[in-house]
């Protein structure tokens, strides 16, 4: 006699989607959509939907139209899944978080200002004095290069 099926609560379905540790990504160059779906524990239609919702997540397509995911794409899928399912963001909120992270990564390091003069303020420097020093240094350089 067959055992009666136990009802599945919505909470247990959500709990099954949420993983505490991200899965180990195999060391391969490319992944197919089915491989990525299996790694992330998602359906393939979810991945295709996310492609349209998250501009930073766009796998390449082969000449035959198959999606070709790279490691960074798989990592993006896992990050999006974490933001949506674990952290509780909406799609718009997750998109905003990812956009802010991308901005901080792209932001160039602060440029250094001109080095300050050691003993004088820039406003008190005499331009004629600087020209005279420059000429003297050139004269010294010429004398040294003759030897």
N, C-alpha and C positions, 0 to 999 in steps of 0.2 A: 504494500500500500504506500502511495506517495505521501510524503510529509507536506503539510500545508505550507505555502509560502509565507514567510514572515513579512509583514508590511514594512516598507522602507520609509522612514520619516524624512522630511525635507532637511532637517538638521544633520542627519547622518550622511545625506548626499553631499551637503556642503562640506562637512568634516572630511569626507573622502577626497574632495578636491584640494583641501588645504593640507599641504605637507610641511612638516617642521624643517626638514633639511632639503635643500635643493638636490635634485638627482645629479649623479656624476655624468658629465658630458663625455661621450667617447671621443678619442683622439682621431677624428676624421676631418677631411677638408670640407666635405659637403654632406648634407642630410636631405632626405626627401620629406615631404610634408607629413607622411605617415610616421616616419621616424621621430620627428619633432613632436607630433601629437602624442605619441606613446611616451616619450621622455617627459613631457609636461603633464601628462594625464588629462589631455583635452581632446575634444573632437576636432577634426580637420576644418569643419565649417567655422569654428571659433577662430582658428588661426587666420583663415581667409577674411573674416570680418575684421579682425584686429589690423590686418594690412591696410584696410580702408580707413581705420580710425586713428592709427598711430603713424605719423609721417616718418619717424625715425626707424620704423620697422618695415622693410620692404625687401623680401628675398628676390634674387634674380630669377629669371625664367630661362630655361634652356630653349634651344631652337624648336623643340617639340612642345613647348609650353609648360613643361613640368617646373614646379617651383624648386629652386636650389637654395637651401638654407646654409649659411656659413655659421661658424661657431658664434660670432657676434650676434647673429640673428637668433640663435637658440638661447643665448644669454638674455637677449631682449625679451623673448617670449617668457622666460622664467621670471624676469623682473616685472613685466606687465602682469603676469599671473599673481605674483606676490602683492603688488600694489592693489589689484582689484579684489582678490579673494582673502588675503591675509590682513592687509592694512585697511581694507574697507573703502578705498577710494572709488568714486564713480569714474566712468571712462574719461570724462572731461577733466576731473581732478588728477587722474593718473597721467593724462597727456600733459597737463600743466607741470607736474612734478618732473617728468622726463625732459620737458623743454627747459626748465630751470637748471637741471643738472647739465644739460648740453651746453647751456650758456656759460656756466662756470668752468666747464672744461675748455671751451673755446676762448675764453677771455685771456688776452695776452698778459704776461706778467707786467707789473707796473714799471714804467720806464724810469730810470734814474734821472734825476735832474743834473744839470751841469755841476761838476764838483766845485764846491765853494772854495774860495781863496782862503789860504790858511790864516793870514794875518790881517786881511783887510776886507771890508764889505765891498760888494760889487759896485755900489753907488759911489764909493770914494776912490775908485781906481782911475788914475789919470791915463787916458788913451795914448797920449804922447809918450808917456813913460814906457808903456807896453811896447810901442813901436821901437823905441830906442833899445830896449832889452832884446827884442827879437833880432834887431840888426847886429847887436854885439854877439849874440849866440851864433848867428850865421857866419860872422867873421871868425869866431873861434873854430867853428866847424871847418871853414876853408883852410885855416892854418893847420889843423890837425890832419886833414886829408892830403896835404902836400907832403907830409913826411913819409 
